Amino acid sequence: MPHHNSLFEAAKLLRDLARPLHATSLRDKRRNVVHGKEADLSSGYLVETDGKDLAAKLQTSLADFEVFMAKCMGGQRRSGGYPILAGLGAPKGCPPKAAEAFHVSVQNSRCDITAGDADGIRRALIYLEDEMTARRAPCLPLGTHARWAVVADRITHSPCAVSRWGTGWELEDDGDYYPNEYLNKLAHCGVNGVWAAGLLRRLVASKVLPDLGPRAHRLAKLKRLVKKAGRYGIRMYLFCIEPRAAPDDHPVFRAHPEIKGAKLCEVTSALCTSTSLVQDYIRDVMRTLFTEVPDLAGVINLFNGERGTTCWLGPDYVRTCPRCRQRSQADVLAEDLNGFMEGIRAGSPTAKLLAWTYSMNAKDSMTANPVAPIIQTIARAKPGIIWLGNFEHGGVKKVAGKTISVHEYSLSYVGPSPLFRRTAQAALKRGARCYAKLQIGTTYEMSSLPYLPVPGIVRDKFSAMRRRKVDGAMLSWIIGGYPSLMLKAAGEAAFAPSP
């Protein structure tokens, strides 16, 4: 019965996510345009783009703006209405090549939007919607406004998606955990990335180790999600824990006993990354993934911890591998991640590898010490790898006069923790980037809540991130992806000038 109830509640939540964003009037008919300070769109408007190609890329955003004006502002699209002209170019007041940068010039007679790409224009249209929402009227403030993303990647996950062990894999069933209106809500919150979990050996056929994967690729749903999310300016990432250990009786070990590595539990062993065949497999499966799904934004790999991966999962495990026990943890893990990066680059010139350091160093998970293994691995790894670290893990705060260590995540502790600070410093010194793993929607103590309304804390966290040149964030784990005030606060805090 509890299982039935949980499925019922999940279905209700999914229906909530799928409800239209723009469904009710926000118009305050007592609110009049302030002449000399605001442009009046109440008599109609017309959005025009610079060329058909740009209009095609912005089709979803333009349709959203039209629905917003009709449903929320009572405004109509009509020929001769107030013109909003969107075109590509160097947006004034923005740094060169800044992400999602746009410049808006609002005059009495017209509004001009200039952006470096379609993403910038999408952001500008949402900015116009927000300005009218704040005024509760179809009017815009006269003057110019420029914005650009400083925290360039803001990634979350559907709270309805099955994504873990025991519930199945979200990329292998028929469920739609990312309804169009959910993606639209995320875009309006400032989210520009979502992740979906999968197991490589269930998704990608391999020529190097054909016994390890399916006979044919199983990537149809991932391809659909990439295309669907892209219409909202949202990129899709594959989350994985790889190379995933395999059962001892797996056909790949019968065909290639030489690749069996450390014993990770009674019935599973690692694919030994100190063997050339496993290294070739990693490069092959990444190259194939990004060749088959070229618009995939990247891979988020929890490469050491949570589930069995390399022989160097920990000192007790590595002793059972005759090859890896003779090598340092940093050498084994850096070589593993370098293989992932090489394979990704063979398939895509721009896709990202986010290496999540979660618990690779945690002798004591409450303090996340020591940090040396992470720093040593960063020093040996390719600088193109992005290091994803828990922003608060190992921090200390006081509760009712007691000193408490932060285990993984905390909303009340702003951060960053000493562990994250040292990780970010090491990455920057290496010429690499560092992203923050946050849990800002809600907390595990109250995980059934859609969100906790403490947006000021989000601003403080993002301010701390920006001071340390942290330019990306995974905003939530399995919970926390509800489109809320908290995600909106993150989206606003990710842009400059800081609101």
Residue pairs with C-beta under 8 A, 6 or more apart in sequence:
10 160
13 159
13 160
14 160
14 177
14 179
17 158
17 159
17 160
17 179
17 181
17 182
17 185
17 482
17 483
18 179
18 180
18 181
18 182
19 181
20 67
20 71
20 181
21 64
21 181
21 184
21 185
21 188
22 64
22 67
22 68
22 71
22 72
23 71
24 71
24 72
25 71
25 72
25 73
25 74
26 72
26 73
26 132
26 133
26 136
27 72
27 73
27 74
27 136
27 137
27 138
28 136
28 137
31 135
31 136
31 137
32 137
33 39
33 40
33 42
33 137
33 139
34 139
36 142
37 141
37 142
38 135
38 139
38 140
38 141
38 142
39 82
39 106
39 107
39 108
39 111
39 139
39 140
39 141
39 142
40 82
40 108
40 138
40 139
41 69
41 73
41 75
41 81
41 82
41 132
41 138
41 139
41 140
42 74
42 75
42 137
42 138
42 139
43 81
43 82
44 75
44 76
44 77
44 78
44 80
44 81
44 82
45 69
45 75
45 76
45 77
45 78
45 81
45 82
45 83
45 84
45 138
46 77
46 78
46 79
46 80
46 81
46 82
46 83
46 84
47 62
47 65
47 66
47 77
47 84
47 86
47 125
48 83
48 84
48 85
48 86
49 55
49 58
49 62
49 86
49 87
49 121
50 85
50 86
50 87
50 88
54 86
54 87
54 88
54 118
54 121
55 62
57 118
58 86
58 118
58 121
58 122
58 125
59 231
60 184
60 231
60 232
61 121
61 122
61 125
61 232
61 233
62 125
64 125
64 184
65 125
65 128
65 129
66 77
68 129
68 132
69 75
69 76
69 77
69 138
70 76
70 77
72 129
72 132
72 133
73 132
73 137
73 138
74 138
75 138
82 110
82 111
83 109
83 110
83 111
84 110
84 111
84 113
84 128
85 110
85 111
85 112
85 113
86 113
86 115
86 121
86 124
86 125
87 112
87 113
87 114
88 114
88 115
88 116
88 117
88 121
89 114
89 115
89 116
90 96
90 114
90 116
91 101
91 102
91 103
91 114
91 115
91 116
91 120
91 146
91 148
92 103
92 114
92 144
92 146
93 103
93 144
93 146
94 101
94 102
94 103
94 116
94 146
94 147
94 148
95 101
95 148
97 116
98 116
98 148
98 149
99 119
99 148
99 149
99 152
100 115
100 119
100 120
100 122
100 123
100 147
100 148
100 149
100 152
100 192
100 495
101 115
101 116
101 120
101 146
101 147
101 148
101 149
102 113
102 114
102 115
102 120
102 121
102 123
102 124
102 127
102 146
102 147
102 148
103 113
103 114
103 115
103 144
103 145
103 146
104 111
104 112
104 113
104 124
104 127
104 128
104 144
104 145
104 146
105 111
105 112
105 114
105 143
105 144
106 140
106 141
106 142
106 143
106 144
106 145
107 142
108 142
111 128
111 140
113 121
113 124
113 125
115 121
115 123
115 124
118 233
119 192
119 233
122 187
122 232
122 233
123 147
123 149
123 233
126 187
126 188
127 145
127 147
128 140
129 188
131 140
131 141
132 138
132 139
132 140
146 497
147 495
147 496
147 497
148 495
148 496
149 494
149 495
149 496
150 466
150 471
150 494
150 495
150 496
151 462
151 465
151 466
151 470
151 471
151 472
151 473
151 493
151 494
152 471
152 472
152 494
153 192
153 193
153 235
153 352
153 435
153 471
153 472
153 473
154 190
154 191
154 192
154 193
154 472
154 473
154 475
154 490
154 491
154 494
155 191
155 192
155 193
155 194
155 195
155 237
155 300
155 472
155 473
155 474
155 475
156 186
156 191
156 193
156 194
156 195
156 441
156 474
156 475
156 476
156 480
156 481
156 487
157 163
157 194
157 195
157 196
157 239
157 476
157 477
157 478
157 480
157 481
158 177
158 178
158 182
158 194
158 481
159 450
159 478
159 479
159 480
159 481
159 482
160 175
160 177
161 170
161 175
161 177
161 178
161 196
161 197
161 478
162 168
162 169
162 170
162 173
162 175
162 177
163 169
163 170
163 196
163 197
163 239
163 478
164 197
164 478
165 307
169 197
169 198
169 199
169 202
170 177
170 196
170 197
170 198
171 196
171 197
171 198
171 203
171 218
171 221
171 222
171 225
172 198
172 202
172 218
172 221
178 194
178 225
178 228
178 229
180 228
182 483
183 194
183 228
183 229
183 231
183 232
183 234
184 232
185 483
186 194
186 232
186 234
186 481
186 483
186 487
187 232
187 233
187 234
188 483
188 488
189 483
189 484
189 487
189 488
189 490
189 491
190 487
190 488
190 490
190 491
190 492
190 494
190 495
191 234
191 475
191 483
191 487
191 490
191 491
192 233
192 234
192 235
193 234
193 235
193 236
193 237
193 297
194 229
194 234
194 235
194 236
194 237
194 481
195 236
195 237
195 238
195 239
195 300
195 474
196 222
196 225
196 236
196 237
196 238
196 239
197 238
197 239
197 240
198 222
198 238
198 239
198 240
199 240
199 244
200 213
200 240
200 242
200 243
200 244
200 285
200 289
201 212
201 213
201 214
201 244
201 246
202 213
202 214
202 218
203 213
203 214
203 217
203 218
203 219
203 222
203 289
204 213
204 214
204 217
204 218
204 219
204 285
204 288
204 289
204 292
205 213
205 214
205 215
205 216
205 217
205 288
206 212
206 213
206 281
206 284
206 285
206 288
207 284
207 288
208 277
208 280
208 281
208 284
208 285
209 252
209 255
209 256
209 259
209 277
209 278
209 281
211 250
211 251
211 252
211 254
211 255
211 256
212 246
212 250
212 252
212 271
212 281
213 285
217 288
217 292
219 289
219 292
219 293
222 236
222 238
222 293
222 296
223 292
223 293
225 236
226 235
226 236
226 293
226 295
226 296
227 295
229 235
229 236
230 236
230 295
235 295
235 297
235 298
236 295
236 296
236 297
237 296
237 297
237 298
237 299
237 300
237 352
237 354
238 289
238 296
238 298
238 299
238 300
239 299
239 300
239 302
240 299
240 300
240 301
240 302
241 301
241 302
241 303
241 306
241 307
241 309
242 282
242 301
242 303
242 309
242 340
243 270
243 271
243 273
243 278
243 281
243 282
243 309
243 310
243 336
244 271
244 307
244 308
244 309
245 264
245 265
245 268
245 269
245 270
245 271
245 307
245 308
245 309
246 252
246 253
246 268
246 269
246 271
247 267
247 268
248 260
248 267
248 268
248 269
249 267
252 259
252 271
253 259
253 260
253 269
256 277
258 275
258 277
259 271
259 272
259 275
259 277
259 278
260 269
260 270
260 271
260 272
261 269
261 270
261 271
261 272
261 273
261 274
261 275
261 310
261 311
261 321
261 323
261 324
262 269
262 270
262 272
262 310
262 311
262 312
262 313
262 317
262 318
262 319
262 320
262 321
262 324
263 269
263 317
263 320
264 270
264 308
264 313
264 317
265 308
268 308
270 308
270 309
270 310
270 311
270 313
270 317
270 321
271 278
271 281
272 278
272 310
272 311
272 321
272 323
272 324
273 279
273 282
273 310
273 311
273 324
273 332
273 335
273 336
273 339
274 311
274 321
274 323
274 324
274 327
274 332
274 335
275 323
279 335
279 339
282 336
282 339
282 340
282 343
283 339
283 340
283 342
283 343
283 346
284 343
285 343
286 299
286 339
286 340
286 342
286 343
286 344
286 346
286 347
287 343
287 344
287 346
287 347
288 347
289 296
289 299
289 347
290 296
290 343
290 344
290 346
290 347
290 348
290 351
291 347
294 347
294 348
296 348
296 351
297 351
297 352
298 344
298 351
298 352
298 353
298 354
299 340
299 344
299 351
299 352
299 353
299 354
300 354
300 356
300 388
300 474
301 337
301 340
301 353
301 354
301 355
301 356
302 356
302 358
303 309
303 310
303 333
303 336
303 337
303 340
303 355
303 356
303 360
304 310
304 312
304 313
304 333
304 357
304 358
304 359
304 360
305 313
305 358
305 359
305 360
305 362
306 358
306 359
309 336
310 324
310 332
310 333
310 336
311 317
311 318
311 320
311 321
311 323
311 324
311 325
311 332
312 318
312 324
312 327
312 329
312 332
312 333
318 324
318 325
318 329
318 332
319 325
324 332
328 376
329 360
329 373
329 376
329 377
330 373
330 376
330 377
330 379
330 380
331 380
333 360
333 373
333 377
333 381
334 377
334 380
334 381
335 380
337 353
337 355
337 377
337 381
337 382
337 385
338 381
338 382
338 385
340 353
341 353
341 381
341 382
341 384
341 385
342 382
344 351
344 352
344 353
345 384
352 386
353 384
353 385
353 386
354 386
354 387
354 388
354 435
354 472
354 474
355 381
355 385
355 386
355 387
355 388
356 388
356 389
356 437
356 474
357 374
357 387
357 388
357 389
357 390
357 423
358 390
358 437
359 365
359 368
360 373
360 374
360 377
361 368
361 369
361 370
361 371
361 372
361 373
361 374
361 419
362 368
362 369
363 369
363 370
365 407
366 394
366 405
366 407
367 394
367 405
368 390
368 393
368 394
368 417
368 419
369 394
369 419
371 418
371 419
371 422
371 423
374 387
374 389
374 419
374 422
374 423
374 426
375 422
375 423
375 426
378 387
378 423
378 426
378 427
378 430
378 432
379 426
379 430
381 430
381 432
383 430
383 431
383 432
384 432
385 432
386 432
386 433
386 434
386 435
386 472
387 423
387 424
387 426
387 427
387 432
387 433
387 434
387 435
388 434
388 435
388 436
388 437
388 474
389 419
389 420
389 423
389 424
389 434
389 435
389 436
389 437
390 408
390 409
390 417
390 419
390 420
390 437
391 409
391 415
391 416
391 417
391 420
391 436
391 437
391 438
391 461
391 465
392 406
392 408
392 409
392 410
392 413
392 415
392 416
392 417
392 420
393 406
393 407
393 408
393 409
393 417
393 419
393 420
394 405
394 406
394 417
394 418
394 419
394 420
395 405
395 406
395 410
395 413
395 415
395 416
395 417
395 418
396 403
396 404
396 405
396 406
397 403
397 404
397 406
397 410
397 412
397 413
398 404
406 413
406 417
408 439
409 437
409 438
409 439
409 443
409 444
410 443
411 439
411 440
411 443
411 452
411 454
411 457
412 457
414 457
414 460
414 461
414 464
415 461
415 464
416 424
416 436
416 464
416 465
416 468
420 436
421 468
423 434
424 434
424 468
424 469
424 470
427 433
427 434
428 434
428 469
433 471
433 472
434 468
434 469
434 470
435 470
435 471
435 472
435 473
435 474
436 461
436 465
436 470
436 472
436 473
436 474
437 473
437 474
437 477
438 461
438 473
438 474
438 475
438 476
438 490
439 476
439 477
439 479
439 480
440 457
440 458
440 461
440 475
440 476
440 480
440 486
440 487
440 489
440 490
441 450
441 451
441 452
441 475
441 476
441 479
441 480
441 481
441 482
441 484
441 486
441 487
442 449
442 450
442 451
442 452
442 479
442 480
442 482
442 486
443 452
444 479
446 452
447 479
450 482
450 484
451 480
451 482
451 484
451 485
451 486
451 487
452 486
453 484
453 485
453 486
454 486
455 485
455 486
455 488
455 489
456 489
458 486
458 489
458 490
458 493
459 489
459 492
459 493
461 493
462 473
462 490
462 493
462 494
463 493
463 498
465 473
466 498
473 490
473 494
475 481
475 487
475 490
480 486
481 487
492 499
493 499
